[in-house]
C-alpha cells in the first residue's frame, strides 16, 4: 500500500487514513512474534509513519512492544540493524516515547544484532542516532566501548556517518580520544577538508 501511494503520488483523504488506521489497529492486535511476523511488522510501522496514519497511542505502544521483543534471529540478513533502527525511528515519529527500561532494551537488541551481522559503519551510526533520540539515561558501558571502537575505524566513513557518531557521543556525554575526534570532524566537514590537517573543536559537538 505504501509503495503504491508513493509511486503514483496519491493523496489520501482524512476518511481513508482513518479507515486504514482502524485496519492497522486490528492487525496489530493479532500479531505475534513469529518468523512470518517480522516483515509484516516492519511494513506496518513504516507505512503508518510515512502516510501518516492517525494511530491511537495504545496501538503505537503495542507495535513498539512487539518490535522490541522480537528476537533478532527472526530478522534474517545483513540489513537487520538498519531495519530495526528504522522501526524505532518510525515509532518515534508516531509519538512513542520509550521508558528508560525500553531504551535499555533497544540498546541491547540493536547492539547484539549489529555485532551478529557485522554491519557497516553507516548502519551502526544510524542505530546510534536513533538511540540517542531516546535520551538513554545511562547508556550501557558496552555500547560506549563499541562507539569508541567504531570511531577508531580508518575506513568506511561518510560525512553523514561521521556527523551521526559525533552527535551520539555528545548525547551520551562520551569524550572521544583526540585523534578519533579530529579525524571524524574532518570527515564530517566534507571531502574538501579531509587530509587538510585542520581540526576544529566546537564545544557543542564533543561529549562532556
ZIMO-V452662 format. One record per residue. RES is the residue in one small letter. PSI is psi in whole degrees, 0 to 359 (none if undefined). OMEGA is omega in radians with two decimals (* if undefined). D_LAST is the distance of its C-alpha to the last C-alpha in Angstrom with 1 decimal. Layout:
res->RES psi->PSI omega->OMEGA d_last->D_LAST
res->RES psi->PSI omega->OMEGA d_last->D_LAST
//
This chain:
res->x psi->311 omega->-3.13 d_last->45.0
res->x psi->316 omega->-3.07 d_last->41.7
res->x psi->327 omega->3.07 d_last->42.8
res->x psi->317 omega->3.13 d_last->46.1
res->x psi->316 omega->-3.13 d_last->44.5
res->x psi->313 omega->-3.04 d_last->42.3
res->x psi->321 omega->-3.08 d_last->45.1
res->x psi->7 omega->3.13 d_last->47.6
res->x psi->46 omega->-3.14 d_last->45.2
res->x psi->146 omega->3.04 d_last->46.6
res->x psi->114 omega->-3.10 d_last->45.8
res->x psi->136 omega->3.11 d_last->46.1
res->x psi->166 omega->-3.10 d_last->47.3
res->x psi->319 omega->-3.12 d_last->45.9
res->x psi->319 omega->3.12 d_last->48.7
res->x psi->318 omega->3.11 d_last->48.1
res->x psi->321 omega->3.11 d_last->44.4
res->x psi->317 omega->3.13 d_last->45.3
res->x psi->317 omega->3.12 d_last->47.8
res->x psi->322 omega->3.12 d_last->45.3
res->x psi->320 omega->3.12 d_last->42.8
res->x psi->323 omega->3.10 d_last->45.5
res->x psi->315 omega->3.14 d_last->46.3
res->x psi->320 omega->-3.12 d_last->42.7
res->x psi->322 omega->3.08 d_last->42.5
res->x psi->319 omega->-3.14 d_last->45.7
res->x psi->318 omega->-3.11 d_last->44.5
res->x psi->323 omega->-3.11 d_last->41.1
res->x psi->343 omega->-3.09 d_last->43.0
res->x psi->353 omega->-3.09 d_last->45.0
res->x psi->145 omega->3.02 d_last->42.4
res->x psi->160 omega->-3.12 d_last->41.7
res->x psi->89 omega->3.08 d_last->39.5
res->x psi->172 omega->-3.13 d_last->42.1
res->x psi->332 omega->-3.11 d_last->42.3
res->x psi->353 omega->-3.01 d_last->43.8
res->x psi->326 omega->-2.90 d_last->41.2
res->x psi->310 omega->-3.13 d_last->38.0
res->x psi->322 omega->3.10 d_last->39.1
res->x psi->317 omega->-3.13 d_last->40.7
res->x psi->314 omega->3.13 d_last->37.5
res->x psi->316 omega->-3.13 d_last->35.4
res->x psi->320 omega->3.13 d_last->38.1
res->x psi->312 omega->-3.09 d_last->38.4
res->x psi->317 omega->-3.14 d_last->34.7
res->x psi->316 omega->-3.14 d_last->34.4
res->x psi->318 omega->-3.13 d_last->37.6
res->x psi->322 omega->-3.13 d_last->36.8
res->x psi->321 omega->-3.01 d_last->33.6
res->x psi->338 omega->-3.11 d_last->35.2
res->x psi->316 omega->-0.29 d_last->38.5
res->x psi->159 omega->3.13 d_last->37.0
res->x psi->141 omega->3.13 d_last->38.9
res->x psi->71 omega->-3.12 d_last->38.9
res->x psi->149 omega->3.09 d_last->38.2
res->x psi->152 omega->3.07 d_last->38.1
res->x psi->326 omega->3.12 d_last->34.9
res->x psi->318 omega->3.12 d_last->36.9
res->x psi->316 omega->3.14 d_last->37.6
res->x psi->319 omega->3.12 d_last->34.0
res->x psi->321 omega->3.13 d_last->32.9
res->x psi->318 omega->3.10 d_last->35.8
res->x psi->318 omega->3.11 d_last->34.7
res->x psi->312 omega->-3.09 d_last->31.1
res->x psi->324 omega->3.10 d_last->32.4
res->x psi->320 omega->-3.12 d_last->34.7
res->x psi->317 omega->-3.05 d_last->32.1
res->x psi->342 omega->3.14 d_last->29.6
res->x psi->1 omega->3.09 d_last->32.4
res->x psi->118 omega->-3.13 d_last->34.1
res->x psi->139 omega->-3.12 d_last->34.0
res->x psi->331 omega->-3.10 d_last->32.6
res->x psi->341 omega->-3.13 d_last->36.0
res->x psi->342 omega->3.12 d_last->37.6
res->x psi->106 omega->-3.04 d_last->35.8
res->x psi->152 omega->3.05 d_last->37.2
res->x psi->167 omega->-3.03 d_last->36.2
res->x psi->357 omega->3.11 d_last->33.3
res->x psi->8 omega->-3.05 d_last->32.2
res->x psi->316 omega->-3.11 d_last->31.3
res->x psi->315 omega->-3.13 d_last->27.5
res->x psi->321 omega->3.13 d_last->27.9
res->x psi->316 omega->-3.14 d_last->30.5
res->x psi->317 omega->3.09 d_last->28.6
res->x psi->321 omega->3.12 d_last->25.4
res->x psi->323 omega->3.09 d_last->27.8
res->x psi->315 omega->3.13 d_last->29.4
res->x psi->319 omega->3.11 d_last->26.1
res->x psi->315 omega->-3.14 d_last->25.4
res->x psi->321 omega->3.10 d_last->28.9
res->x psi->322 omega->3.07 d_last->28.7
res->x psi->317 omega->3.14 d_last->25.7
res->x psi->332 omega->3.11 d_last->27.8
res->x psi->357 omega->3.04 d_last->30.7
res->x psi->2 omega->-3.12 d_last->28.7
res->x psi->136 omega->3.07 d_last->27.8
res->x psi->120 omega->-3.10 d_last->24.7
res->x psi->146 omega->2.93 d_last->23.9
res->x psi->164 omega->3.07 d_last->23.8
res->x psi->324 omega->3.12 d_last->21.1
res->x psi->314 omega->3.13 d_last->23.9
res->x psi->317 omega->-3.12 d_last->24.6
res->x psi->319 omega->3.10 d_last->21.1
res->x psi->323 omega->3.11 d_last->21.0
res->x psi->319 omega->3.09 d_last->24.5
res->x psi->321 omega->3.10 d_last->23.5
res->x psi->311 omega->-3.11 d_last->20.7
res->x psi->316 omega->-3.09 d_last->23.4
res->x psi->310 omega->-3.07 d_last->26.0
res->x psi->323 omega->3.13 d_last->24.3
res->x psi->316 omega->3.12 d_last->22.8
res->x psi->320 omega->-3.14 d_last->26.2
res->x psi->317 omega->-3.14 d_last->28.0
res->x psi->316 omega->3.13 d_last->26.0
res->x psi->317 omega->-3.11 d_last->26.6
res->x psi->325 omega->-3.10 d_last->30.3
res->x psi->348 omega->-3.03 d_last->30.8
res->x psi->48 omega->-3.06 d_last->29.0
res->x psi->173 omega->-3.03 d_last->27.9
res->x psi->167 omega->3.03 d_last->26.5
res->x psi->321 omega->-3.14 d_last->23.1
res->x psi->316 omega->3.11 d_last->23.8
res->x psi->317 omega->-3.12 d_last->24.6
res->x psi->316 omega->-3.10 d_last->21.5
res->x psi->329 omega->3.04 d_last->19.1
res->x psi->319 omega->3.08 d_last->21.4
res->x psi->315 omega->3.14 d_last->21.0
res->x psi->315 omega->-3.11 d_last->17.1
res->x psi->322 omega->3.13 d_last->17.4
res->x psi->316 omega->3.13 d_last->19.8
res->x psi->322 omega->-3.10 d_last->18.0
res->x psi->330 omega->3.13 d_last->14.8
res->x psi->340 omega->3.12 d_last->17.3
res->x psi->354 omega->3.13 d_last->18.2
res->x psi->54 omega->3.12 d_last->15.0
res->x psi->121 omega->-3.04 d_last->15.4
res->x psi->323 omega->3.14 d_last->14.4
res->x psi->88 omega->-3.13 d_last->13.7
res->x psi->139 omega->3.14 d_last->14.1
res->x psi->143 omega->3.13 d_last->16.6
res->x psi->327 omega->3.12 d_last->15.7
res->x psi->319 omega->3.13 d_last->18.3
res->x psi->321 omega->3.12 d_last->16.6
res->x psi->317 omega->3.11 d_last->13.3
res->x psi->319 omega->-3.13 d_last->15.7
res->x psi->322 omega->3.13 d_last->17.7
res->x psi->315 omega->3.13 d_last->14.9
res->x psi->320 omega->-3.14 d_last->14.3
res->x psi->318 omega->3.13 d_last->18.1
res->x psi->323 omega->3.11 d_last->18.8
res->x psi->335 omega->-3.11 d_last->16.5
res->x psi->351 omega->-3.11 d_last->18.8
res->x psi->132 omega->-3.07 d_last->21.9
res->x psi->345 omega->-3.06 d_last->23.8
res->x psi->173 omega->3.11 d_last->25.7
res->x psi->9 omega->-3.05 d_last->26.0
res->x psi->146 omega->2.93 d_last->23.4
res->x psi->163 omega->3.09 d_last->24.0
res->x psi->319 omega->3.14 d_last->22.1
res->x psi->316 omega->-3.14 d_last->21.6
res->x psi->318 omega->3.12 d_last->20.4
res->x psi->318 omega->3.11 d_last->17.8
res->x psi->320 omega->-3.14 d_last->16.6
res->x psi->318 omega->-3.14 d_last->16.4
res->x psi->318 omega->3.12 d_last->14.4
res->x psi->320 omega->3.12 d_last->11.8
res->x psi->322 omega->3.12 d_last->11.8
res->x psi->320 omega->3.10 d_last->11.7
res->x psi->320 omega->3.10 d_last->8.7
res->x psi->315 omega->-3.12 d_last->6.8
res->x psi->325 omega->-3.12 d_last->9.1
res->x psi->4 omega->3.14 d_last->8.6
res->x psi->48 omega->-3.11 d_last->4.8
res->x psi->124 omega->3.13 d_last->6.0
res->x psi->122 omega->3.14 d_last->5.9
res->x psi->152 omega->3.01 d_last->9.5
res->x psi->145 omega->-3.01 d_last->12.2
res->x psi->317 omega->-3.11 d_last->13.0
res->x psi->317 omega->3.12 d_last->16.4
res->x psi->317 omega->-3.10 d_last->15.4
res->x psi->313 omega->-3.10 d_last->12.8
res->x psi->318 omega->-3.13 d_last->15.6
res->x psi->317 omega->3.14 d_last->18.3
res->x psi->326 omega->3.08 d_last->16.8
res->x psi->320 omega->3.11 d_last->16.1
res->x psi->317 omega->3.13 d_last->19.8
res->x psi->317 omega->-3.12 d_last->21.0
res->x psi->330 omega->-3.12 d_last->19.3
res->x psi->344 omega->3.11 d_last->21.0
res->x psi->164 omega->-3.07 d_last->24.3
res->x psi->330 omega->-3.07 d_last->27.1
res->x psi->341 omega->-3.12 d_last->28.0
res->x psi->348 omega->-3.11 d_last->24.9
res->x psi->127 omega->3.11 d_last->25.0
res->x psi->6 omega->-3.10 d_last->26.1
res->x psi->342 omega->-3.12 d_last->26.0
res->x psi->352 omega->3.12 d_last->23.8
res->x psi->137 omega->-3.11 d_last->21.7
res->x psi->91 omega->3.07 d_last->17.9
res->x psi->163 omega->-3.07 d_last->16.2
res->x psi->65 omega->-3.13 d_last->12.5
res->x psi->135 omega->-3.09 d_last->11.8
res->x psi->336 omega->-3.05 d_last->8.7
res->x psi->357 omega->3.14 d_last->9.2
res->x psi->321 omega->-3.04 d_last->9.1
res->x psi->141 omega->3.12 d_last->6.5
res->x psi->151 omega->3.13 d_last->3.8
res->x psi->none omega->* d_last->0.0
//
